[in-house]
Amino acid sequence: MLEWFEELGVEMEISDMSLSVSTQLSGGGRCEWGSRNGLSGLLAQKSNALRPAFWHMIREILKFKEDALKYLEDHESNPDLNRHETLGQFIQTHGYSQLFQEAYLIPICASIWSCPSQGVLGFSAFFVLSFCRNHHLLQIFGRPQWLTVKGRSHTYVNKVREELESMGCQIKTSCQVKSVSSVEGGYKVLEVGGSEEVYDKIIFGAHAPDVLRMLGDEATHEELRILGAFQYVHSDIYLHRDDTLMPQNPSAWSAWNFLGTTSSGVSVTYWLNLLQVMASMKMALRCSIYHRLGSLRLKVCLGRRAAFF
């Protein structure tokens, strides 16, 4: 993608991908830490400095990288090994502590995949560990520098549009598709407004349930089997200026902020000023994905929408 952006002339700038965790523990108490402000962020919860279990978790993070790389090396070199092992089974086999699971691994996975905590340990271990290795997420510090598009997404969208139109492509927007059906020589796309177009090939860029809805009765057995296997979680997304969904101690505040418990609903809050490099903006701008039943009351809420992940 970076090469593609370079070809299009899309400018990039340095971003902040720091993470904080503020979570209720199943055994009682709370654990809070952040990776943005070095040692002061790591020890944002002062009691952690005198807590042996916390320092043991830090050592386990280092061990986790070694175990994950060894696991992936073994499975990639031997296709006969079981790749259906869950993340929970991997954790149990390698003897990780409950604190490591609840205050590190589960929050990281829940933040990356925008999902409730309770399903994380059921994920494929091979998939999660491969993703973490490929994105350099197997360590808490010393990660590579992440980049973001300068001027936000509309800048690269405009560049892509210009490139496609220069090649003779026609672009239609705000055209809700009602159905896609097979016809002689291609596929017919029927829009909600009644317009019809016939194309020789179709590429769907939508959630699996939406694709099945558009295909309707024409969906093949294979399409139903594959697309029907996707599971989604309903969440609310809030754009706001509130500190409610941030860690209790500002020293822990990071670009990504996990808040909640590891057994019920959680929220992941993105500090957009850091992620999107909006240093000139005076007010704090945050986006929260909220996985709880019922609505959330924020002091300063700028917008809300429902979404599936």
Buried (B, 14 or more C-beta within 10 A) or exposed (E): EEEEBEEBEBEBEEBBBBBBBBBBBEEEEEBBBBBBBEEEBBBBBEEBEEBEBBEEBBEBBEBBBEBBBEBBEEBEEEEEEEEEBBBBBBBEEBEBBBBBBBBBBBBBBBBBBBBBBBBBBEBBBBEBBBBBBEEEBBEBEEBEEBBBBBBEEEBBEEBBBEBEEEEEEEEEEEEEBBBBBEEEEEBBBBBEEEEEBEEEEBEBEEBBBBBBBBBEEEBEEEBEEEBEEEEEBEBBBBBBEBBBBBBEBEBBBBBBBBBBBBBEBBBBBBBBBBBBBBEEEEEBBBBBBBBBEEEBEBEEBBEBEEEBB
